[in-house]
Amino acid sequence: MNAKSRRDFIKKLGIGTAALTVGADIIDHHPALAFSAKSYRNIIGANERIQLATIGVNSRGSSMSGTFAKQKNATVACICDVDERAIPKAMKRVAEAGQSNTPRAEKDLRKVLEDKSIDAIYTATPDHWHAPLTIMACQAGKHVYVEKPMAHNPAEGEMAVAAARKYNRVVQMGAQRRSAPTLTKGIELLHQGIIGKVYMAKTWYTNTRKETFLKLGTVPSWLDYDLWQGPAPRVPYKDGLIHYDWHWFWHWGTGEALNNGTHEVDVARWGLGVDFPTRVSSIGGRYQFQDDWETPDTQVVTLEYPTATLIWENRSCNGRQVEGLERGVIFYGDKGSLDTGEDAYKIYDLQGKLIKEEKSTSANEGLAGRNTASPSLGMDSLHAADFLNAIKNNRQPNCDIELGYKSTVAMLLGNISWRVGRDLRIDPKNGHIVGDAEAEKLWSRSYEPGWEPKI
C-alpha cells in the first residue's frame, strides 16, 4: 500500500474508529450517541468477527488486549501468558473495552496455536520469542500481529518473512506510526520533494533508566519459566530479569536499539525510501552505572544507505530531550528539513524558519514516548484496525513483515557492529554482512534443542 492509498484508507478508517471509541466529551454534545461500548460492539454478529488471541499480556499486551477488544470486527477469544497473574488484568481490560464474552485463559501458547477457532494472534512476548512464535503461528494457519522488533537476530527474521509468504498469512509488525494519518501525509510530502533531495535522517531516544542487578533465585509459583525461555537455551532463573529487564541481556533482548530505536528508524527508513544499508557503524557503552547490563545505555548507530545516511542516538540514562522531544526524527534535505516522531510534522526552511506544521487530527493525541504500555492509544487503534482490515481483504498491512524486517535488521546490524567493535560492510541487495566471519557468527543464534525454528 503506497502513502496515498494508506492515507485514504486511514481517513475512512478514522471515521469508524472515532465512532467506536466515542468519548464522554462527544456524547455530551451528541446525546443520540449515548450508547454503551458493549452495545455498539454487539451490532456486528460474532461469526463475522476475527477471533483473536493475545499472547504475552503483562504490560504492553494487556493494553493491546483492550485495544483489540474495542475493534468492531474482532473478538479477543483467548488470553495467554506464562505468568498467571497477568491474565486477569488483561481480562479486565477486555471487559472495560466493552466485550461481552469473557476470553478463555491459557498458559501455553502451543495450545492456542492448536485451537482451530483462533484466526489470528497478537504477541507482546519477549524479543527472543517474536520470530519463532510468528513462524509457528503462520504454520498453524494464524495471522500475526507481532510487536517490534520482529526478530531477535537476522536469520530468524528472514525465516519469519519466508513463513509469512509460504503460508500466505497477514503479518503486521507493531510499528504504529505506519498507520498514523498525519504522519503518513508528511511522509508523502517528503516523497513529493517538499524539502528537496532528502539526504539524511537523524533519530533519537532518551530516558532515565535505573541500574539493574540480577541474582540467582527460585522460580515463582506463578511463572512457567521453562516456557518463558522457550526457544532460548536454558539458563538458571534470576530475580530481576522478568518482566522487563531481560531487554538488556543478549540472551533474550536486543537492547535499546531494538526496544525503542526500531520505531524511529522505521519512520526514517520509510521517509528516506531505502531498504538495506551498505555500511553500518556503532559506538557507545554502558557508562551510567556499573551493573549487570550487557547492552549499551549510550549508543550511536550510523547506517549508510546508497542514497542517504541515517543516524540513531540513544541515551537510556540521561533524559535530556532533543528539540524538545524525548524521541523523534528529523529529515534533512537540500531545501529544508521535516521534523516528526508522532502523528504530526513540522517543515522548516534551510535557515530553520517554520514554514508548515500539521498536528494530529485526533483531539488530545500526543506521544508519551516513555510509556511502555502504550505511547499512543490512538495510533495503536489505527494499526490494529489496519491489521484486521488486511485480514478481511487479503492484502498486506501497513507494516508488513518484510518492511518490519528491513527496519529490524538495520538495528540488529548496529548491535552486531557494536559487539565486534568495528564497521560492517553490508550487501545492499539483502542486508547480509560482507567479509567479516566474526560478525557473521552473530547473524543467528543457538536454540534450545527441540525449539529450533523451521519453515
Secondary structure as GFF3:
##gff-version 3
##sequence-region A 1 455
A	DSSP	alpha_helix	3	20	.	.	.	ID=ss1
A	DSSP	alpha_helix	24	29	.	.	.	ID=ss2
A	DSSP	three_ten_helix	31	33	.	.	.	ID=ss3
A	DSSP	alpha_helix	37	41	.	.	.	ID=ss4
A	DSSP	three_ten_helix	46	48	.	.	.	ID=ss5
A	DSSP	beta_strand	50	55	.	.	.	ID=ss6
A	DSSP	alpha_helix	60	69	.	.	.	ID=ss7
A	DSSP	beta_strand	74	80	.	.	.	ID=ss8
A	DSSP	alpha_helix	86	96	.	.	.	ID=ss9
A	DSSP	beta_strand	104	106	.	.	.	ID=ss10
A	DSSP	alpha_helix	109	114	.	.	.	ID=ss11
A	DSSP	beta_strand	120	123	.	.	.	ID=ss12
A	DSSP	alpha_helix	127	139	.	.	.	ID=ss13
A	DSSP	beta_strand	143	146	.	.	.	ID=ss14
A	DSSP	alpha_helix	154	166	.	.	.	ID=ss15
A	DSSP	beta_strand	171	173	.	.	.	ID=ss16
A	DSSP	three_ten_helix	176	179	.	.	.	ID=ss17
A	DSSP	alpha_helix	181	191	.	.	.	ID=ss18
A	DSSP	beta_strand	198	206	.	.	.	ID=ss19
A	DSSP	beta_strand	215	216	.	.	.	ID=ss20
A	DSSP	alpha_helix	225	229	.	.	.	ID=ss21
A	DSSP	beta_strand	238	239	.	.	.	ID=ss22
A	DSSP	three_ten_helix	245	248	.	.	.	ID=ss23
A	DSSP	alpha_helix	255	259	.	.	.	ID=ss24
A	DSSP	alpha_helix	261	272	.	.	.	ID=ss25
A	DSSP	beta_strand	279	285	.	.	.	ID=ss26
A	DSSP	beta_strand	298	304	.	.	.	ID=ss27
A	DSSP	beta_strand	309	315	.	.	.	ID=ss28
A	DSSP	beta_strand	327	333	.	.	.	ID=ss29
A	DSSP	beta_strand	336	340	.	.	.	ID=ss30
A	DSSP	beta_strand	345	348	.	.	.	ID=ss31
A	DSSP	beta_strand	354	358	.	.	.	ID=ss32
A	DSSP	alpha_helix	377	393	.	.	.	ID=ss33
A	DSSP	alpha_helix	401	420	.	.	.	ID=ss34
A	DSSP	beta_strand	424	426	.	.	.	ID=ss35
A	DSSP	beta_strand	433	434	.	.	.	ID=ss36
A	DSSP	alpha_helix	437	440	.	.	.	ID=ss37
A	DSSP	three_ten_helix	441	443	.	.	.	ID=ss38
###
